[in-house]
């Protein structure tokens, strides 16, 4: 009788633990969805001069901050109560790091929204919007794919996002050089172009954070810390892990 009771108790604890981990996962993905919408709305507000939408993005930032605090507390409770080991601990610790990057993505989206309001007061810029659309499309895809790689525990897809970040960095550098040329040729454009450059910088930073999330996914899935590694080193590390 005592053995059966003990087994039932263990099963109950296991179910509670699995539920806690599932809630962490779902809450992170929900926070990610909020951040994805922030990016989309911020860029739309900028392109269309929609100040109401820009203000809504800034309001959403408070909700994203609240989600970060909630999930952080959930992670702390899981560690304190369940003492997770091995892969479960990597999941919890990676979640803590990923929500920090998601919160910072939200911050960058809020900056774009703020700039959308400023640019609407100055009149729609004639330079840089093509580059903004292009890079915004790429970093939005990166964030979506990073969240998907987390949901699927897919380290290979996470690696693709890290590769993509190098492409975005190159596109950002090209766009900045082009805009500097515009300012040199027309000093009257300096104020507006600088604002556009700040938007591009925010988008580039969003790509960086998406790449960070992907690095955390790789750690979560493969147990390999690839932060600060060159892309070739990351590829080699994952190949070694697959071969073992």
Secondary structure, DSSP 8 states (H G I E B T S, - for coil): -HHHHHHHHHHHHHHHHHHHHHHHHHHHHHHHHHHHHHHHHHHHHHHHT-HHHHHHHHHHHHHHHHHHHHHHHHHHHHHHHH---HHHHHHHHHHHHHHHHHHHHHHHHHHHHHHHHHHHHH---SSSHHHHHHHHHHHHHHHHHHHHHHHHT-HHHHHHHHHHHHHHHHHHHHHHHHHHHHHHH-GGGHHHHHHHHHHHHHHHHHHHHHHHHHHHHHHHHH----TT--HHHHHHHHHHHHH-
